[in-house]
Amino acid sequence: MARVCCLAGVDPNDVPLLGAALKSAGEPGLAIVAPLGVAELRKLAPGLLVADVDRLAVDQLELLRQIRFVLPDCVIVVYTAVAKLSWARACHLAGATCVLSKESPQSQIASGLRHAMRSGCYTDPRFAA
């Protein structure tokens, strides 16, 4: 049985790109699109979560910590426009498995997803110091 993939808080314009990247990474071509909330995500219990935290009105890192707490086995991917190494590090420390840049092409997003699922950690090269 395939794991549930979820895109949360993602701009609708980014859904086709991320869906194609997930499919290229070996995940189902379809993903559930959901709001980025702990209660909703806990009910869905995705095995892989791609979360856009850029536009949140709440503390993004605290939300990542809460998501990691309720989804301990989930591959949590942060999809962000903030291209600072310190931000990527903070996301990882808060529980993100993978941090991807919104500037990356589909092929690099797919490669990052595959790497994160295989090794348990990935940071987009665009976050280099």
C-alpha positions as CSV (number, residue, x, y, z in Angstrom):
1,M,0.0,0.0,0.0
2,A,1.4,3.4,-1.0
3,R,1.9,6.0,1.7
4,V,-0.4,9.0,1.9
5,C,1.3,12.1,0.5
6,C,0.1,15.5,1.6
7,L,0.7,19.0,0.3
8,A,-0.1,21.5,3.1
9,G,-0.3,25.2,2.9
10,V,1.0,25.1,-0.7
11,D,0.0,27.7,-3.2
12,P,-2.3,26.2,-5.8
13,N,0.0,27.3,-8.6
14,D,2.8,25.1,-7.1
15,V,0.6,21.9,-6.8
16,P,1.3,20.7,-10.4
17,L,5.1,21.1,-10.0
18,L,5.1,19.4,-6.6
19,G,2.8,16.6,-7.8
20,A,5.1,15.9,-10.8
21,A,8.2,16.0,-8.5
22,L,6.5,13.5,-6.1
23,K,5.7,11.2,-9.0
24,S,9.3,11.5,-10.3
25,A,10.5,10.6,-6.8
26,G,8.4,7.4,-6.9
27,E,5.5,8.6,-4.8
28,P,1.8,8.6,-6.0
29,G,1.1,11.2,-8.6
30,L,-1.8,12.4,-6.6
31,A,-1.5,14.0,-3.2
32,I,-4.0,15.3,-0.7
33,V,-4.0,19.1,-0.5
34,A,-4.7,20.3,3.0
35,P,-4.5,23.3,5.2
36,L,-1.4,23.5,7.3
37,G,-2.8,22.7,10.8
38,V,-1.7,20.1,13.3
39,A,-5.2,18.7,13.9
40,E,-6.0,18.2,10.2
41,L,-2.6,16.6,9.5
42,R,-2.9,14.3,12.5
43,K,-6.2,13.0,11.1
44,L,-4.7,12.5,7.6
45,A,-1.6,10.8,9.1
46,P,0.5,11.3,5.9
47,G,3.7,9.4,5.4
48,L,5.1,12.3,3.4
49,L,4.2,15.9,4.0
50,V,5.3,18.8,1.8
51,A,4.6,22.0,3.8
52,D,4.9,25.6,2.7
53,V,5.4,27.6,5.9
54,D,6.2,30.9,4.3
55,R,2.8,32.6,4.7
56,L,1.9,31.4,8.1
57,A,0.7,33.9,10.7
58,V,1.9,31.6,13.5
59,D,5.5,30.7,14.5
60,Q,6.6,28.4,11.7
61,L,9.2,26.6,13.7
62,E,6.9,25.9,16.6
63,L,4.3,24.5,14.1
64,L,7.0,22.2,12.6
65,R,7.8,21.0,16.1
66,Q,4.1,20.2,16.8
67,I,3.8,18.4,13.4
68,R,6.9,16.3,14.2
69,F,5.4,15.5,17.6
70,V,2.1,14.2,16.2
71,L,3.7,12.6,13.0
72,P,6.9,11.1,14.3
73,D,7.4,8.8,11.4
74,C,6.5,11.2,8.6
75,V,8.9,12.6,6.1
76,I,8.4,16.3,6.6
77,V,9.5,18.5,3.7
78,V,9.6,22.3,4.1
79,Y,9.1,24.1,0.8
80,T,10.3,27.6,1.2
81,A,11.4,30.8,-0.5
82,V,13.7,31.8,2.4
83,A,17.1,30.9,1.0
84,K,19.3,31.3,4.1
85,L,21.3,28.5,5.6
86,S,20.3,29.5,9.1
87,W,16.6,29.1,8.2
88,A,17.3,25.6,6.7
89,R,19.2,24.6,9.9
90,A,16.3,25.9,12.1
91,C,13.8,23.9,10.1
92,H,15.8,20.8,10.5
93,L,16.2,21.3,14.2
94,A,12.4,21.8,14.5
95,G,11.8,18.5,12.8
96,A,12.0,18.9,9.1
97,T,13.5,15.9,7.2
98,C,14.0,17.9,4.1
99,V,14.2,21.6,3.1
100,L,13.6,22.5,-0.5
101,S,13.9,25.9,-2.2
102,K,11.0,27.3,-4.2
103,E,13.6,28.3,-6.8
104,S,14.5,24.7,-7.6
105,P,13.4,23.0,-10.8
106,Q,11.2,19.9,-10.7
107,S,14.1,17.6,-11.3
108,Q,16.0,18.9,-8.3
109,I,12.9,18.8,-6.1
110,A,12.4,15.1,-7.1
111,S,16.0,14.3,-6.4
112,G,15.8,16.0,-3.0
113,L,12.7,14.1,-2.1
114,R,14.3,10.7,-3.1
115,H,17.4,11.5,-1.1
116,A,15.3,12.6,2.0
117,M,13.2,9.4,1.8
118,R,16.3,7.2,1.4
119,S,18.7,8.9,3.9
120,G,16.3,10.7,6.3
121,C,17.8,14.2,5.6
122,Y,18.3,16.6,2.7
123,T,19.0,20.3,2.3
124,D,18.6,21.9,-1.0
125,P,22.1,23.1,-2.3
126,R,20.6,26.6,-2.7
127,F,20.9,27.0,1.0
128,A,24.7,26.8,1.0
129,A,26.4,29.6,2.9
